[in-house]
């Protein structure tokens, strides 16, 4: 289980702590280093959120201002460093993330849980499109693997790419199997889906024909006042 008391869950905060674990840096250097190492493919990065997270880390005393540099007419640069509490937080956080699986909420899983809002015929077409896009992503991952091998990069630097490819392959297999099961009505999937959708549309039509709007707050207050007077 994850520690719900941890003050941060944003991966960008983790990345900043790791960068400052290496050496003191100013924000522009942090962003440039992350881009140079292609970490933005795994961690969402923009300058606005970078500065916001830095301010949050400062308030928690996980990082501190080391020095402020001023060169001629250029804007001043604030260099930050990792504090002892920040290093403790970093190591504990990394241990937790590596050891403890957590429930995540991907958008595709959310869509799957709400599929009856779409007809089965349309979902089959949409899954065909998804399979094509996933196949292209897998091919891009294969090309990136080939480039890494050609450059003789240590495997440590491509682990996140390996993980992403593995997750994409699993999603491709699931989507392909789901499409096949819908087409052959495995386990009554398509017929049960059609029946559920029929009920959903019937309830929707009924709600339109017999609208029951919620009473306004003023009406509720007036009704309560009248009941008290009785």
mmCIF file of the C-alpha atoms, coordinates in Angstrom:
data_MODEL
# 
_entry.id   MODEL 
# 
loop_
_atom_site.group_PDB 
_atom_site.id 
_atom_site.type_symbol 
_atom_site.label_atom_id 
_atom_site.label_alt_id 
_atom_site.label_comp_id 
_atom_site.label_asym_id 
_atom_site.label_entity_id 
_atom_site.label_seq_id 
_atom_site.pdbx_PDB_ins_code 
_atom_site.Cartn_x 
_atom_site.Cartn_y 
_atom_site.Cartn_z 
_atom_site.occupancy 
_atom_site.B_iso_or_equiv 
_atom_site.pdbx_formal_charge 
_atom_site.auth_seq_id 
_atom_site.auth_comp_id 
_atom_site.auth_asym_id 
_atom_site.auth_atom_id 
_atom_site.pdbx_PDB_model_num 
ATOM 1   C CA . UNK A 1 1   ? 0.000   0.000   0.000   1.00 0.00 ? 1   UNK A CA 1 
ATOM 2   C CA . UNK A 1 2   ? 1.132   3.541   -0.686  1.00 0.00 ? 2   UNK A CA 1 
ATOM 3   C CA . UNK A 1 3   ? 1.607   6.086   2.065   1.00 0.00 ? 3   UNK A CA 1 
ATOM 4   C CA . UNK A 1 4   ? -1.352  8.457   1.757   1.00 0.00 ? 4   UNK A CA 1 
ATOM 5   C CA . UNK A 1 5   ? 0.432   10.894  4.075   1.00 0.00 ? 5   UNK A CA 1 
ATOM 6   C CA . UNK A 1 6   ? 3.136   11.556  1.487   1.00 0.00 ? 6   UNK A CA 1 
ATOM 7   C CA . UNK A 1 7   ? 2.958   15.257  0.553   1.00 0.00 ? 7   UNK A CA 1 
ATOM 8   C CA . UNK A 1 8   ? 3.553   14.656  -3.168  1.00 0.00 ? 8   UNK A CA 1 
ATOM 9   C CA . UNK A 1 9   ? 2.247   12.306  -5.829  1.00 0.00 ? 9   UNK A CA 1 
ATOM 10  C CA . UNK A 1 10  ? 3.328   14.301  -8.895  1.00 0.00 ? 10  UNK A CA 1 
ATOM 11  C CA . UNK A 1 11  ? 6.095   12.435  -10.817 1.00 0.00 ? 11  UNK A CA 1 
ATOM 12  C CA . UNK A 1 12  ? 7.570   15.825  -11.761 1.00 0.00 ? 12  UNK A CA 1 
ATOM 13  C CA . UNK A 1 13  ? 8.375   16.442  -8.082  1.00 0.00 ? 13  UNK A CA 1 
ATOM 14  C CA . UNK A 1 14  ? 10.160  13.096  -8.003  1.00 0.00 ? 14  UNK A CA 1 
ATOM 15  C CA . UNK A 1 15  ? 12.161  13.997  -11.119 1.00 0.00 ? 15  UNK A CA 1 
ATOM 16  C CA . UNK A 1 16  ? 13.230  17.341  -9.603  1.00 0.00 ? 16  UNK A CA 1 
ATOM 17  C CA . UNK A 1 17  ? 14.419  15.618  -6.432  1.00 0.00 ? 17  UNK A CA 1 
ATOM 18  C CA . UNK A 1 18  ? 16.417  13.112  -8.518  1.00 0.00 ? 18  UNK A CA 1 
ATOM 19  C CA . UNK A 1 19  ? 18.032  15.882  -10.576 1.00 0.00 ? 19  UNK A CA 1 
ATOM 20  C CA . UNK A 1 20  ? 19.039  17.785  -7.441  1.00 0.00 ? 20  UNK A CA 1 
ATOM 21  C CA . UNK A 1 21  ? 20.302  14.524  -5.950  1.00 0.00 ? 21  UNK A CA 1 
ATOM 22  C CA . UNK A 1 22  ? 22.881  14.614  -8.773  1.00 0.00 ? 22  UNK A CA 1 
ATOM 23  C CA . UNK A 1 23  ? 23.860  18.276  -8.358  1.00 0.00 ? 23  UNK A CA 1 
ATOM 24  C CA . UNK A 1 24  ? 22.404  21.758  -7.701  1.00 0.00 ? 24  UNK A CA 1 
ATOM 25  C CA . UNK A 1 25  ? 20.530  23.160  -10.728 1.00 0.00 ? 25  UNK A CA 1 
ATOM 26  C CA . UNK A 1 26  ? 18.378  26.071  -11.792 1.00 0.00 ? 26  UNK A CA 1 
ATOM 27  C CA . UNK A 1 27  ? 14.914  25.367  -13.321 1.00 0.00 ? 27  UNK A CA 1 
ATOM 28  C CA . UNK A 1 28  ? 15.970  25.879  -16.947 1.00 0.00 ? 28  UNK A CA 1 
ATOM 29  C CA . UNK A 1 29  ? 18.805  23.374  -16.458 1.00 0.00 ? 29  UNK A CA 1 
ATOM 30  C CA . UNK A 1 30  ? 16.365  20.902  -14.899 1.00 0.00 ? 30  UNK A CA 1 
ATOM 31  C CA . UNK A 1 31  ? 14.010  21.122  -17.887 1.00 0.00 ? 31  UNK A CA 1 
ATOM 32  C CA . UNK A 1 32  ? 16.875  20.933  -20.404 1.00 0.00 ? 32  UNK A CA 1 
ATOM 33  C CA . UNK A 1 33  ? 18.349  17.871  -18.668 1.00 0.00 ? 33  UNK A CA 1 
ATOM 34  C CA . UNK A 1 34  ? 14.988  16.089  -18.622 1.00 0.00 ? 34  UNK A CA 1 
ATOM 35  C CA . UNK A 1 35  ? 14.476  16.787  -22.326 1.00 0.00 ? 35  UNK A CA 1 
ATOM 36  C CA . UNK A 1 36  ? 18.022  15.737  -23.178 1.00 0.00 ? 36  UNK A CA 1 
ATOM 37  C CA . UNK A 1 37  ? 17.380  12.429  -21.404 1.00 0.00 ? 37  UNK A CA 1 
ATOM 38  C CA . UNK A 1 38  ? 13.940  12.155  -23.021 1.00 0.00 ? 38  UNK A CA 1 
ATOM 39  C CA . UNK A 1 39  ? 12.230  11.924  -19.633 1.00 0.00 ? 39  UNK A CA 1 
ATOM 40  C CA . UNK A 1 40  ? 9.296   13.986  -20.911 1.00 0.00 ? 40  UNK A CA 1 
ATOM 41  C CA . UNK A 1 41  ? 8.002   10.834  -22.616 1.00 0.00 ? 41  UNK A CA 1 
ATOM 42  C CA . UNK A 1 42  ? 7.493   9.360   -19.124 1.00 0.00 ? 42  UNK A CA 1 
ATOM 43  C CA . UNK A 1 43  ? 6.921   12.504  -17.028 1.00 0.00 ? 43  UNK A CA 1 
ATOM 44  C CA . UNK A 1 44  ? 4.676   15.370  -18.105 1.00 0.00 ? 44  UNK A CA 1 
ATOM 45  C CA . UNK A 1 45  ? 6.740   18.556  -18.256 1.00 0.00 ? 45  UNK A CA 1 
ATOM 46  C CA . UNK A 1 46  ? 5.988   22.225  -18.822 1.00 0.00 ? 46  UNK A CA 1 
ATOM 47  C CA . UNK A 1 47  ? 7.613   25.324  -17.358 1.00 0.00 ? 47  UNK A CA 1 
ATOM 48  C CA . UNK A 1 48  ? 4.500   26.500  -15.509 1.00 0.00 ? 48  UNK A CA 1 
ATOM 49  C CA . UNK A 1 49  ? 4.096   23.252  -13.589 1.00 0.00 ? 49  UNK A CA 1 
ATOM 50  C CA . UNK A 1 50  ? 7.878   23.023  -13.052 1.00 0.00 ? 50  UNK A CA 1 
ATOM 51  C CA . UNK A 1 51  ? 7.992   26.315  -11.143 1.00 0.00 ? 51  UNK A CA 1 
ATOM 52  C CA . UNK A 1 52  ? 4.822   25.436  -9.216  1.00 0.00 ? 52  UNK A CA 1 
ATOM 53  C CA . UNK A 1 53  ? 6.292   22.126  -8.049  1.00 0.00 ? 53  UNK A CA 1 
ATOM 54  C CA . UNK A 1 54  ? 9.569   23.830  -7.113  1.00 0.00 ? 54  UNK A CA 1 
ATOM 55  C CA . UNK A 1 55  ? 7.648   26.251  -4.882  1.00 0.00 ? 55  UNK A CA 1 
ATOM 56  C CA . UNK A 1 56  ? 5.850   23.321  -3.240  1.00 0.00 ? 56  UNK A CA 1 
ATOM 57  C CA . UNK A 1 57  ? 9.127   21.496  -2.617  1.00 0.00 ? 57  UNK A CA 1 
ATOM 58  C CA . UNK A 1 58  ? 10.569  24.666  -1.071  1.00 0.00 ? 58  UNK A CA 1 
ATOM 59  C CA . UNK A 1 59  ? 7.610   24.934  1.322   1.00 0.00 ? 59  UNK A CA 1 
ATOM 60  C CA . UNK A 1 60  ? 8.153   21.320  2.424   1.00 0.00 ? 60  UNK A CA 1 
ATOM 61  C CA . UNK A 1 61  ? 11.886  22.052  2.982   1.00 0.00 ? 61  UNK A CA 1 
ATOM 62  C CA . UNK A 1 62  ? 12.784  19.260  0.545   1.00 0.00 ? 62  UNK A CA 1 
ATOM 63  C CA . UNK A 1 63  ? 14.873  21.687  -1.518  1.00 0.00 ? 63  UNK A CA 1 
ATOM 64  C CA . UNK A 1 64  ? 16.535  25.026  -0.733  1.00 0.00 ? 64  UNK A CA 1 
ATOM 65  C CA . UNK A 1 65  ? 17.978  27.998  -2.604  1.00 0.00 ? 65  UNK A CA 1 
ATOM 66  C CA . UNK A 1 66  ? 21.718  27.523  -2.970  1.00 0.00 ? 66  UNK A CA 1 
ATOM 67  C CA . UNK A 1 67  ? 22.514  30.753  -4.806  1.00 0.00 ? 67  UNK A CA 1 
ATOM 68  C CA . UNK A 1 68  ? 21.108  33.369  -7.159  1.00 0.00 ? 68  UNK A CA 1 
ATOM 69  C CA . UNK A 1 69  ? 23.189  34.006  -10.287 1.00 0.00 ? 69  UNK A CA 1 
ATOM 70  C CA . UNK A 1 70  ? 23.160  37.280  -12.219 1.00 0.00 ? 70  UNK A CA 1 
ATOM 71  C CA . UNK A 1 71  ? 25.064  37.639  -15.493 1.00 0.00 ? 71  UNK A CA 1 
ATOM 72  C CA . UNK A 1 72  ? 24.944  41.062  -17.119 1.00 0.00 ? 72  UNK A CA 1 
ATOM 73  C CA . UNK A 1 73  ? 21.505  41.994  -18.408 1.00 0.00 ? 73  UNK A CA 1 
ATOM 74  C CA . UNK A 1 74  ? 20.267  38.403  -18.418 1.00 0.00 ? 74  UNK A CA 1 
ATOM 75  C CA . UNK A 1 75  ? 17.493  37.429  -15.987 1.00 0.00 ? 75  UNK A CA 1 
ATOM 76  C CA . UNK A 1 76  ? 18.773  36.099  -12.694 1.00 0.00 ? 76  UNK A CA 1 
ATOM 77  C CA . UNK A 1 77  ? 18.883  32.344  -12.183 1.00 0.00 ? 77  UNK A CA 1 
ATOM 78  C CA . UNK A 1 78  ? 18.012  30.706  -8.879  1.00 0.00 ? 78  UNK A CA 1 
ATOM 79  C CA . UNK A 1 79  ? 20.007  27.565  -8.234  1.00 0.00 ? 79  UNK A CA 1 
ATOM 80  C CA . UNK A 1 80  ? 18.379  24.968  -5.971  1.00 0.00 ? 80  UNK A CA 1 
ATOM 81  C CA . UNK A 1 81  ? 19.875  22.121  -3.967  1.00 0.00 ? 81  UNK A CA 1 
ATOM 82  C CA . UNK A 1 82  ? 18.499  19.034  -2.237  1.00 0.00 ? 82  UNK A CA 1 
ATOM 83  C CA . UNK A 1 83  ? 18.132  19.198  1.551   1.00 0.00 ? 83  UNK A CA 1 
ATOM 84  C CA . UNK A 1 84  ? 18.648  16.217  3.915   1.00 0.00 ? 84  UNK A CA 1 
ATOM 85  C CA . UNK A 1 85  ? 14.852  15.896  4.435   1.00 0.00 ? 85  UNK A CA 1 
ATOM 86  C CA . UNK A 1 86  ? 14.458  16.027  0.641   1.00 0.00 ? 86  UNK A CA 1 
ATOM 87  C CA . UNK A 1 87  ? 16.957  13.207  0.159   1.00 0.00 ? 87  UNK A CA 1 
ATOM 88  C CA . UNK A 1 88  ? 15.149  11.092  2.774   1.00 0.00 ? 88  UNK A CA 1 
ATOM 89  C CA . UNK A 1 89  ? 11.814  11.767  1.017   1.00 0.00 ? 89  UNK A CA 1 
ATOM 90  C CA . UNK A 1 90  ? 13.319  10.888  -2.372  1.00 0.00 ? 90  UNK A CA 1 
ATOM 91  C CA . UNK A 1 91  ? 14.740  7.532   -1.253  1.00 0.00 ? 91  UNK A CA 1 
ATOM 92  C CA . UNK A 1 92  ? 11.582  6.549   0.663   1.00 0.00 ? 92  UNK A CA 1 
ATOM 93  C CA . UNK A 1 93  ? 9.354   7.560   -2.270  1.00 0.00 ? 93  UNK A CA 1 
ATOM 94  C CA . UNK A 1 94  ? 11.436  5.600   -4.797  1.00 0.00 ? 94  UNK A CA 1 
ATOM 95  C CA . UNK A 1 95  ? 11.406  2.500   -2.593  1.00 0.00 ? 95  UNK A CA 1 
ATOM 96  C CA . UNK A 1 96  ? 7.638   2.744   -2.269  1.00 0.00 ? 96  UNK A CA 1 
ATOM 97  C CA . UNK A 1 97  ? 7.061   3.196   -6.010  1.00 0.00 ? 97  UNK A CA 1 
ATOM 98  C CA . UNK A 1 98  ? 9.300   0.274   -6.985  1.00 0.00 ? 98  UNK A CA 1 
ATOM 99  C CA . UNK A 1 99  ? 7.965   -2.137  -4.356  1.00 0.00 ? 99  UNK A CA 1 
ATOM 100 C CA . UNK A 1 100 ? 4.255   -1.348  -4.061  1.00 0.00 ? 100 UNK A CA 1 
ATOM 101 C CA . UNK A 1 101 ? 1.758   -1.696  -6.961  1.00 0.00 ? 101 UNK A CA 1 
ATOM 102 C CA . UNK A 1 102 ? -0.952  0.976   -6.950  1.00 0.00 ? 102 UNK A CA 1 
ATOM 103 C CA . UNK A 1 103 ? -4.353  1.182   -8.608  1.00 0.00 ? 103 UNK A CA 1 
ATOM 104 C CA . UNK A 1 104 ? -4.178  3.596   -11.533 1.00 0.00 ? 104 UNK A CA 1 
ATOM 105 C CA . UNK A 1 105 ? -7.078  4.963   -13.571 1.00 0.00 ? 105 UNK A CA 1 
ATOM 106 C CA . UNK A 1 106 ? -6.263  4.926   -17.302 1.00 0.00 ? 106 UNK A CA 1 
ATOM 107 C CA . UNK A 1 107 ? -8.834  6.508   -19.627 1.00 0.00 ? 107 UNK A CA 1 
ATOM 108 C CA . UNK A 1 108 ? -9.235  3.347   -21.722 1.00 0.00 ? 108 UNK A CA 1 
ATOM 109 C CA . UNK A 1 109 ? -10.240 1.382   -18.633 1.00 0.00 ? 109 UNK A CA 1 
ATOM 110 C CA . UNK A 1 110 ? -12.795 4.075   -17.798 1.00 0.00 ? 110 UNK A CA 1 
ATOM 111 C CA . UNK A 1 111 ? -14.216 3.857   -21.347 1.00 0.00 ? 111 UNK A CA 1 
ATOM 112 C CA . UNK A 1 112 ? -14.455 0.048   -21.141 1.00 0.00 ? 112 UNK A CA 1 
ATOM 113 C CA . UNK A 1 113 ? -16.456 0.307   -17.922 1.00 0.00 ? 113 UNK A CA 1 
ATOM 114 C CA . UNK A 1 114 ? -19.003 2.527   -19.716 1.00 0.00 ? 114 UNK A CA 1 
ATOM 115 C CA . UNK A 1 115 ? -19.197 0.769   -23.110 1.00 0.00 ? 115 UNK A CA 1 
ATOM 116 C CA . UNK A 1 116 ? -23.023 0.248   -23.301 1.00 0.00 ? 116 UNK A CA 1 
ATOM 117 C CA . UNK A 1 117 ? -23.441 3.943   -24.139 1.00 0.00 ? 117 UNK A CA 1 
ATOM 118 C CA . UNK A 1 118 ? -22.194 2.995   -27.645 1.00 0.00 ? 118 UNK A CA 1 
ATOM 119 C CA . UNK A 1 119 ? -23.644 0.342   -29.990 1.00 0.00 ? 119 UNK A CA 1 
ATOM 120 C CA . UNK A 1 120 ? -21.574 -2.809  -30.464 1.00 0.00 ? 120 UNK A CA 1 
ATOM 121 C CA . UNK A 1 121 ? -21.178 -2.202  -34.219 1.00 0.00 ? 121 UNK A CA 1 
ATOM 122 C CA . UNK A 1 122 ? -19.559 1.178   -33.608 1.00 0.00 ? 122 UNK A CA 1 
ATOM 123 C CA . UNK A 1 123 ? -17.319 -0.150  -30.842 1.00 0.00 ? 123 UNK A CA 1 
ATOM 124 C CA . UNK A 1 124 ? -16.029 -2.869  -33.164 1.00 0.00 ? 124 UNK A CA 1 
ATOM 125 C CA . UNK A 1 125 ? -15.081 -0.206  -35.727 1.00 0.00 ? 125 UNK A CA 1 
ATOM 126 C CA . UNK A 1 126 ? -13.449 1.914   -33.013 1.00 0.00 ? 126 UNK A CA 1 
ATOM 127 C CA . UNK A 1 127 ? -11.460 -1.054  -31.722 1.00 0.00 ? 127 UNK A CA 1 
ATOM 128 C CA . UNK A 1 128 ? -10.185 -1.692  -35.258 1.00 0.00 ? 128 UNK A CA 1 
ATOM 129 C CA . UNK A 1 129 ? -8.932  1.912   -35.325 1.00 0.00 ? 129 UNK A CA 1 
ATOM 130 C CA . UNK A 1 130 ? -7.362  1.519   -31.885 1.00 0.00 ? 130 UNK A CA 1 
ATOM 131 C CA . UNK A 1 131 ? -5.584  -1.677  -32.929 1.00 0.00 ? 131 UNK A CA 1 
ATOM 132 C CA . UNK A 1 132 ? -4.082  0.115   -35.915 1.00 0.00 ? 132 UNK A CA 1 
ATOM 133 C CA . UNK A 1 133 ? -2.794  2.956   -33.725 1.00 0.00 ? 133 UNK A CA 1 
ATOM 134 C CA . UNK A 1 134 ? -1.423  0.552   -31.113 1.00 0.00 ? 134 UNK A CA 1 
ATOM 135 C CA . UNK A 1 135 ? 0.355   -1.423  -33.836 1.00 0.00 ? 135 UNK A CA 1 
ATOM 136 C CA . UNK A 1 136 ? 1.990   1.794   -35.063 1.00 0.00 ? 136 UNK A CA 1 
ATOM 137 C CA . UNK A 1 137 ? 3.089   2.599   -31.492 1.00 0.00 ? 137 UNK A CA 1 
ATOM 138 C CA . UNK A 1 138 ? 4.625   -0.860  -31.129 1.00 0.00 ? 138 UNK A CA 1 
ATOM 139 C CA . UNK A 1 139 ? 6.492   -0.384  -34.405 1.00 0.00 ? 139 UNK A CA 1 
ATOM 140 C CA . UNK A 1 140 ? 7.807   2.980   -33.137 1.00 0.00 ? 140 UNK A CA 1 
ATOM 141 C CA . UNK A 1 141 ? 8.982   1.257   -29.943 1.00 0.00 ? 141 UNK A CA 1 
ATOM 142 C CA . UNK A 1 142 ? 10.773  -1.392  -32.026 1.00 0.00 ? 142 UNK A CA 1 
ATOM 143 C CA . UNK A 1 143 ? 12.505  1.352   -34.029 1.00 0.00 ? 143 UNK A CA 1 
ATOM 144 C CA . UNK A 1 144 ? 13.574  3.104   -30.827 1.00 0.00 ? 144 UNK A CA 1 
ATOM 145 C CA . UNK A 1 145 ? 14.931  -0.206  -29.490 1.00 0.00 ? 145 UNK A CA 1 
ATOM 146 C CA . UNK A 1 146 ? 16.957  -0.622  -32.687 1.00 0.00 ? 146 UNK A CA 1 
ATOM 147 C CA . UNK A 1 147 ? 18.374  2.907   -32.382 1.00 0.00 ? 147 UNK A CA 1 
ATOM 148 C CA . UNK A 1 148 ? 19.373  2.282   -28.746 1.00 0.00 ? 148 UNK A CA 1 
ATOM 149 C CA . UNK A 1 149 ? 21.120  -0.947  -29.696 1.00 0.00 ? 149 UNK A CA 1 
ATOM 150 C CA . UNK A 1 150 ? 22.884  0.752   -32.602 1.00 0.00 ? 150 UNK A CA 1 
ATOM 151 C CA . UNK A 1 151 ? 24.107  3.513   -30.290 1.00 0.00 ? 151 UNK A CA 1 
ATOM 152 C CA . UNK A 1 152 ? 25.139  0.824   -27.762 1.00 0.00 ? 152 UNK A CA 1 
ATOM 153 C CA . UNK A 1 153 ? 23.330  2.642   -24.973 1.00 0.00 ? 153 UNK A CA 1 
ATOM 154 C CA . UNK A 1 154 ? 23.245  0.894   -21.596 1.00 0.00 ? 154 UNK A CA 1 
ATOM 155 C CA . UNK A 1 155 ? 19.944  -0.887  -21.087 1.00 0.00 ? 155 UNK A CA 1 
ATOM 156 C CA . UNK A 1 156 ? 19.343  1.128   -17.913 1.00 0.00 ? 156 UNK A CA 1 
ATOM 157 C CA . UNK A 1 157 ? 18.551  4.166   -20.073 1.00 0.00 ? 157 UNK A CA 1 
ATOM 158 C CA . UNK A 1 158 ? 15.790  2.406   -22.023 1.00 0.00 ? 158 UNK A CA 1 
ATOM 159 C CA . UNK A 1 159 ? 13.905  0.633   -19.232 1.00 0.00 ? 159 UNK A CA 1 
ATOM 160 C CA . UNK A 1 160 ? 10.966  3.063   -19.340 1.00 0.00 ? 160 UNK A CA 1 
ATOM 161 C CA . UNK A 1 161 ? 10.684  2.446   -23.087 1.00 0.00 ? 161 UNK A CA 1 
ATOM 162 C CA . UNK A 1 162 ? 10.664  -1.312  -22.459 1.00 0.00 ? 162 UNK A CA 1 
ATOM 163 C CA . UNK A 1 163 ? 7.918   -0.892  -19.875 1.00 0.00 ? 163 UNK A CA 1 
ATOM 164 C CA . UNK A 1 164 ? 5.817   1.270   -22.197 1.00 0.00 ? 164 UNK A CA 1 
ATOM 165 C CA . UNK A 1 165 ? 6.178   -1.265  -24.995 1.00 0.00 ? 165 UNK A CA 1 
ATOM 166 C CA . UNK A 1 166 ? 5.161   -4.124  -22.679 1.00 0.00 ? 166 UNK A CA 1 
ATOM 167 C CA . UNK A 1 167 ? 2.075   -2.217  -21.523 1.00 0.00 ? 167 UNK A CA 1 
ATOM 168 C CA . UNK A 1 168 ? 1.179   -1.347  -25.128 1.00 0.00 ? 168 UNK A CA 1 
ATOM 169 C CA . UNK A 1 169 ? 1.549   -4.982  -26.209 1.00 0.00 ? 169 UNK A CA 1 
ATOM 170 C CA . UNK A 1 170 ? -0.739  -6.053  -23.370 1.00 0.00 ? 170 UNK A CA 1 
ATOM 171 C CA . UNK A 1 171 ? -3.325  -3.447  -24.390 1.00 0.00 ? 171 UNK A CA 1 
ATOM 172 C CA . UNK A 1 172 ? -3.055  -4.548  -28.031 1.00 0.00 ? 172 UNK A CA 1 
ATOM 173 C CA . UNK A 1 173 ? -3.705  -8.187  -27.057 1.00 0.00 ? 173 UNK A CA 1 
ATOM 174 C CA . UNK A 1 174 ? -6.626  -7.226  -24.804 1.00 0.00 ? 174 UNK A CA 1 
ATOM 175 C CA . UNK A 1 175 ? -8.206  -5.031  -27.498 1.00 0.00 ? 175 UNK A CA 1 
ATOM 176 C CA . UNK A 1 176 ? -7.759  -7.727  -30.155 1.00 0.00 ? 176 UNK A CA 1 
ATOM 177 C CA . UNK A 1 177 ? -9.269  -10.408 -27.905 1.00 0.00 ? 177 UNK A CA 1 
ATOM 178 C CA . UNK A 1 178 ? -12.142 -8.101  -26.935 1.00 0.00 ? 178 UNK A CA 1 
ATOM 179 C CA . UNK A 1 179 ? -12.936 -7.390  -30.588 1.00 0.00 ? 179 UNK A CA 1 
ATOM 180 C CA . UNK A 1 180 ? -12.911 -11.121 -31.353 1.00 0.00 ? 180 UNK A CA 1 
ATOM 181 C CA . UNK A 1 181 ? -15.185 -11.897 -28.378 1.00 0.00 ? 181 UNK A CA 1 
ATOM 182 C CA . UNK A 1 182 ? -17.684 -9.212  -29.409 1.00 0.00 ? 182 UNK A CA 1 
ATOM 183 C CA . UNK A 1 183 ? -17.809 -10.502 -32.973 1.00 0.00 ? 183 UNK A CA 1 
ATOM 184 C CA . UNK A 1 184 ? -18.495 -14.112 -31.926 1.00 0.00 ? 184 UNK A CA 1 
ATOM 185 C CA . UNK A 1 185 ? -20.690 -13.131 -28.965 1.00 0.00 ? 185 UNK A CA 1 
ATOM 186 C CA . UNK A 1 186 ? -18.436 -15.014 -26.535 1.00 0.00 ? 186 UNK A CA 1 
ATOM 187 C CA . UNK A 1 187 ? -20.170 -15.497 -23.215 1.00 0.00 ? 187 UNK A CA 1 
ATOM 188 C CA . UNK A 1 188 ? -23.187 -13.624 -24.532 1.00 0.00 ? 188 UNK A CA 1 
ATOM 189 C CA . UNK A 1 189 ? -21.118 -10.442 -24.634 1.00 0.00 ? 189 UNK A CA 1 
ATOM 190 C CA . UNK A 1 190 ? -22.719 -8.895  -27.714 1.00 0.00 ? 190 UNK A CA 1 
ATOM 191 C CA . UNK A 1 191 ? -26.284 -10.067 -26.987 1.00 0.00 ? 191 UNK A CA 1 
ATOM 192 C CA . UNK A 1 192 ? -26.093 -8.991  -23.329 1.00 0.00 ? 192 UNK A CA 1 
ATOM 193 C CA . UNK A 1 193 ? -24.636 -5.685  -24.408 1.00 0.00 ? 193 UNK A CA 1 
ATOM 194 C CA . UNK A 1 194 ? -27.486 -5.140  -26.896 1.00 0.00 ? 194 UNK A CA 1 
ATOM 195 C CA . UNK A 1 195 ? -30.062 -5.897  -24.198 1.00 0.00 ? 195 UNK A CA 1 
ATOM 196 C CA . UNK A 1 196 ? -28.451 -3.525  -21.727 1.00 0.00 ? 196 UNK A CA 1 
ATOM 197 C CA . UNK A 1 197 ? -28.240 -0.801  -24.344 1.00 0.00 ? 197 UNK A CA 1 
ATOM 198 C CA . UNK A 1 198 ? -31.919 -1.318  -25.181 1.00 0.00 ? 198 UNK A CA 1 
ATOM 199 C CA . UNK A 1 199 ? -32.835 -0.729  -21.524 1.00 0.00 ? 199 UNK A CA 1 
ATOM 200 C CA . UNK A 1 200 ? -30.534 2.265   -21.356 1.00 0.00 ? 200 UNK A CA 1 
ATOM 201 C CA . UNK A 1 201 ? -32.181 3.902   -24.377 1.00 0.00 ? 201 UNK A CA 1 
ATOM 202 C CA . UNK A 1 202 ? -35.656 3.086   -23.063 1.00 0.00 ? 202 UNK A CA 1 
ATOM 203 C CA . UNK A 1 203 ? -34.855 4.752   -19.744 1.00 0.00 ? 203 UNK A CA 1 
ATOM 204 C CA . UNK A 1 204 ? -33.440 7.728   -21.619 1.00 0.00 ? 204 UNK A CA 1 
ATOM 205 C CA . UNK A 1 205 ? -36.627 8.082   -23.704 1.00 0.00 ? 205 UNK A CA 1 
ATOM 206 C CA . UNK A 1 206 ? -38.763 7.742   -20.584 1.00 0.00 ? 206 UNK A CA 1 
ATOM 207 C CA . UNK A 1 207 ? -36.850 10.484  -18.835 1.00 0.00 ? 207 UNK A CA 1 
ATOM 208 C CA . UNK A 1 208 ? -37.426 12.805  -21.792 1.00 0.00 ? 208 UNK A CA 1 
ATOM 209 C CA . UNK A 1 209 ? -41.150 12.093  -21.880 1.00 0.00 ? 209 UNK A CA 1 
ATOM 210 C CA . UNK A 1 210 ? -41.622 12.390  -18.103 1.00 0.00 ? 210 UNK A CA 1 
ATOM 211 C CA . UNK A 1 211 ? -39.116 14.942  -16.872 1.00 0.00 ? 211 UNK A CA 1 
ATOM 212 C CA . UNK A 1 212 ? -38.881 15.281  -13.112 1.00 0.00 ? 212 UNK A CA 1 
ATOM 213 C CA . UNK A 1 213 ? -36.767 18.351  -12.440 1.00 0.00 ? 213 UNK A CA 1 
ATOM 214 C CA . UNK A 1 214 ? -35.286 18.716  -8.977  1.00 0.00 ? 214 UNK A CA 1 
ATOM 215 C CA . UNK A 1 215 ? -37.019 21.311  -6.810  1.00 0.00 ? 215 UNK A CA 1 
ATOM 216 C CA . UNK A 1 216 ? -35.198 24.583  -6.451  1.00 0.00 ? 216 UNK A CA 1 
ATOM 217 C CA . UNK A 1 217 ? -33.400 25.440  -3.208  1.00 0.00 ? 217 UNK A CA 1 
ATOM 218 C CA . UNK A 1 218 ? -35.926 28.232  -2.598  1.00 0.00 ? 218 UNK A CA 1 
ATOM 219 C CA . UNK A 1 219 ? -38.845 25.761  -2.856  1.00 0.00 ? 219 UNK A CA 1 
ATOM 220 C CA . UNK A 1 220 ? -37.149 23.333  -0.466  1.00 0.00 ? 220 UNK A CA 1 
ATOM 221 C CA . UNK A 1 221 ? -36.533 26.107  2.069   1.00 0.00 ? 221 UNK A CA 1 
ATOM 222 C CA . UNK A 1 222 ? -40.132 27.306  1.763   1.00 0.00 ? 222 UNK A CA 1 
ATOM 223 C CA . UNK A 1 223 ? -41.445 23.754  2.259   1.00 0.00 ? 223 UNK A CA 1 
ATOM 224 C CA . UNK A 1 224 ? -39.297 23.249  5.388   1.00 0.00 ? 224 UNK A CA 1 
ATOM 225 C CA . UNK A 1 225 ? -40.448 26.580  6.807   1.00 0.00 ? 225 UNK A CA 1 
ATOM 226 C CA . UNK A 1 226 ? -44.071 25.597  6.235   1.00 0.00 ? 226 UNK A CA 1 
ATOM 227 C CA . UNK A 1 227 ? -43.520 22.229  7.963   1.00 0.00 ? 227 UNK A CA 1 
ATOM 228 C CA . UNK A 1 228 ? -41.960 23.931  11.012  1.00 0.00 ? 228 UNK A CA 1 
ATOM 229 C CA . UNK A 1 229 ? -44.894 26.325  11.314  1.00 0.00 ? 229 UNK A CA 1 
ATOM 230 C CA . UNK A 1 230 ? -47.247 23.328  11.465  1.00 0.00 ? 230 UNK A CA 1 
# 
